[in-house]
């Protein structure tokens, strides 16, 4: 939860919203837990050393209904550039071509619940976020530090090895 940036008090709520519920509806079902003007949300299936204080401050400065954390994931494989059969560029494991993606850490104004309610049981990234984009109400906070999803067994193993080694970049407490 966000107050003024210098006096931010936070609490974490793990809300049971139903196993089959889509992410947009999950946000809508959390309305009863939020009594502040702004709130933060995350999917919980990715980790990063996101500066939550800076994210919150950025969101307050932007004043939009929503703020998404954008990240540029590391490419899993290298790439080559070719012109007329000749390699003109070779990069081993670059970022994802410079393309930013949704890092899954959000700040929303309380009024976002009305947007989420309007669309019902849908994915957050579809109608609710499209609604904000269409109205110019979605800001993007750039996170350049560590970020990694845990969507596959490969990522699960990678992140667990990092944790077990004591070198988990997201463990900032």
C-alpha positions as CSV (number, residue, x, y, z in Angstrom):
1,X,0.0,0.0,0.0
2,X,1.3,3.5,-0.8
3,X,1.0,6.6,1.3
4,X,3.3,9.6,0.6
5,X,6.6,8.3,-0.7
6,X,8.6,9.4,2.4
7,X,6.2,7.8,4.8
8,X,5.2,4.7,2.9
9,X,3.7,1.9,5.1
10,X,3.3,-1.4,3.4
11,X,1.5,-4.6,4.2
12,X,1.4,-7.7,2.1
13,X,-1.9,-9.6,1.6
14,X,-2.1,-13.0,0.1
15,X,-5.7,-13.2,-1.0
16,X,-7.4,-16.4,-2.1
17,X,-9.3,-15.5,-5.2
18,X,-9.9,-18.9,-6.7
19,X,-7.7,-21.3,-8.6
20,X,-9.3,-20.8,-12.0
21,X,-9.8,-17.0,-11.7
22,X,-8.1,-14.9,-14.3
23,X,-5.7,-12.1,-13.3
24,X,-8.1,-9.2,-14.0
25,X,-10.7,-10.7,-11.7
26,X,-8.1,-11.5,-9.1
27,X,-7.4,-7.8,-8.8
28,X,-11.1,-7.0,-8.7
29,X,-11.6,-9.5,-5.8
30,X,-9.0,-7.7,-3.7
31,X,-10.9,-4.4,-3.5
32,X,-12.1,-5.2,0.1
33,X,-8.5,-5.3,1.3
34,X,-7.4,-1.9,-0.1
35,X,-8.2,1.2,1.9
36,X,-5.5,3.5,0.4
37,X,-5.5,5.7,-2.8
38,X,-2.8,3.5,-4.4
39,X,-2.0,-0.2,-4.1
40,X,0.6,-2.5,-5.5
41,X,0.1,-5.9,-7.1
42,X,2.3,-8.7,-8.5
43,X,1.7,-12.0,-10.1
44,X,4.1,-13.8,-7.8
45,X,5.7,-16.0,-10.5
46,X,8.7,-13.8,-11.1
47,X,11.4,-12.3,-9.0
48,X,13.5,-9.2,-9.2
49,X,15.4,-6.7,-7.2
50,X,12.8,-4.0,-8.1
51,X,13.2,-0.9,-6.0
52,X,9.6,-0.8,-4.7
53,X,10.1,2.7,-3.1
54,X,11.3,4.1,-6.5
55,X,8.4,2.3,-8.3
56,X,5.9,3.8,-5.9
57,X,7.4,7.3,-6.2
58,X,7.4,7.1,-10.0
59,X,3.7,6.0,-10.0
60,X,2.7,8.9,-7.7
61,X,4.6,11.3,-9.9
62,X,2.9,10.0,-13.0
63,X,-0.6,10.2,-11.5
64,X,-2.0,7.6,-13.9
65,X,-4.5,4.8,-13.0
66,X,-1.8,2.2,-13.5
67,X,1.9,1.8,-13.6
68,X,3.6,-1.4,-14.9
69,X,7.2,-2.3,-14.4
70,X,8.9,-2.9,-17.7
71,X,12.0,-5.1,-18.0
72,X,14.2,-6.3,-20.8
73,X,14.8,-10.0,-20.4
74,X,18.0,-11.6,-21.3
75,X,17.9,-13.7,-24.5
76,X,18.3,-17.4,-24.0
77,X,20.2,-17.8,-27.2
78,X,22.6,-15.6,-29.1
79,X,21.6,-14.2,-32.4
80,X,23.3,-13.5,-35.7
81,X,22.6,-10.9,-38.4
82,X,23.0,-11.9,-42.0
83,X,23.1,-9.9,-45.2
84,X,23.4,-11.8,-48.5
85,X,24.6,-14.9,-46.8
86,X,27.4,-13.1,-44.8
87,X,27.3,-12.7,-41.1
88,X,27.2,-8.9,-40.3
89,X,26.6,-9.2,-36.6
90,X,27.1,-11.8,-33.9
91,X,25.9,-11.5,-30.3
92,X,25.9,-14.2,-27.7
93,X,22.9,-14.1,-25.3
94,X,21.9,-10.5,-25.8
95,X,18.8,-8.9,-24.3
96,X,15.5,-9.6,-26.1
97,X,16.3,-7.3,-28.9
98,X,15.8,-4.2,-26.8
99,X,12.1,-5.0,-26.4
100,X,10.7,-4.3,-23.0
101,X,8.0,-6.6,-21.5
102,X,5.7,-6.5,-18.5
103,X,7.7,-7.4,-15.4
104,X,4.6,-8.2,-13.3
105,X,5.0,-5.5,-10.6
106,X,2.2,-2.9,-10.7
107,X,1.0,0.1,-8.9
108,X,-2.7,1.0,-9.4
109,X,-4.9,3.8,-8.2
110,X,-7.9,2.6,-6.2
111,X,-10.2,3.6,-9.2
112,X,-8.6,0.8,-11.2
113,X,-11.0,-1.6,-9.3
114,X,-13.8,-0.1,-11.4
115,X,-12.0,-0.9,-14.6
116,X,-11.2,-4.5,-13.4
117,X,-14.9,-5.0,-12.3
118,X,-16.2,-3.8,-15.7
119,X,-14.5,-6.7,-17.6
120,X,-15.1,-9.5,-15.2
121,X,-13.1,-12.7,-15.3
122,X,-10.5,-11.8,-17.9
123,X,-6.7,-11.7,-18.0
124,X,-5.4,-8.4,-16.6
125,X,-3.1,-7.9,-19.6
126,X,-6.1,-7.9,-22.0
127,X,-9.2,-5.7,-21.6
128,X,-8.3,-4.0,-18.3
129,X,-4.8,-3.0,-19.4
130,X,-5.9,-2.2,-22.9
131,X,-8.5,0.1,-21.4
132,X,-5.8,2.0,-19.6
133,X,-3.5,2.1,-22.6
134,X,-6.4,3.4,-24.8
135,X,-7.0,6.3,-22.3
136,X,-3.3,7.1,-21.8
137,X,-3.6,5.9,-18.2
138,X,-0.8,3.4,-18.0
139,X,2.7,4.5,-17.1
140,X,5.8,2.3,-17.5
141,X,8.5,2.2,-14.8
142,X,11.9,1.0,-16.2
143,X,13.6,-1.6,-14.1
144,X,17.2,-2.3,-15.2
145,X,18.3,-4.6,-12.4
146,X,17.8,-8.3,-12.0
147,X,14.5,-9.9,-13.1
148,X,13.6,-13.4,-14.0
149,X,10.3,-15.2,-14.5
150,X,9.6,-18.7,-13.1
151,X,7.5,-20.0,-15.9
152,X,9.4,-23.2,-16.9
153,X,11.2,-26.0,-15.1
154,X,14.5,-24.6,-16.5
155,X,13.8,-21.3,-14.7
156,X,12.6,-23.1,-11.6
157,X,15.9,-24.9,-11.4
158,X,18.0,-21.8,-12.2
159,X,16.3,-19.7,-9.5
160,X,16.6,-22.4,-7.0
161,X,20.3,-22.9,-7.7
162,X,20.8,-19.1,-7.2
163,X,18.8,-19.3,-3.9
164,X,20.7,-22.3,-2.6
165,X,24.1,-20.8,-3.5
166,X,23.2,-17.7,-1.4
167,X,23.5,-15.5,-4.5
168,X,19.9,-14.6,-5.1
169,X,19.9,-11.1,-6.5
170,X,16.3,-10.5,-5.6
171,X,16.9,-11.2,-1.9
172,X,17.4,-7.6,-0.9
173,X,16.3,-7.9,2.7
